[in-house]
Amino acid sequence: MNRTYILTDIDLDYTAKAVDTIVNLYNSGADIKKMAKDTKLNTDSIALIIFDRARQGIIEPRASGIWGCKECT
């Protein structure tokens, strides 16, 4: 069976501080671009961290999704 590996160009090793910052920013309504700017990670990495934290039940879905809440920030 042939296998294809995905996401091989993305570093999936993040500091706990970066992940905590993303969770805090997400919970405060920040958009994905602000999270990327504040952590110096690319938006693909931010999306994967949000996906992971949501799967673990650490963050909840929000109406504004990854785009944030302009009134919240």
Residue, then its C-alpha position, 0 to 999 in steps of 0.5 A: m500500500n502506498r502512503t502519502y505523508i501530509l504537513t511535512d513542511i510544517d514544524l509541529d513542535y511548539t513551546a507551551k508558552a506559544v500554545d498558551t498565548i494562542v489559547n488566550l488570544y483565541n479566547s479573547g476574540a483575536d483573529i488568526k492574523k493577530m495570533a500569528k503576529d503575536t507568536k511569530l508563527n504562520t497561520d497554518s500553524i495557528a490553525l493546527i493548534i486551534f484544531d488540536r486544542a478544540r479536539q481536546g476540549i480546551i477551547e470551544p467553537r466561537a461564532s466568529g471562528i478563526w476570524g475573530c471578533k472585532e468588538c472583542t479585541 
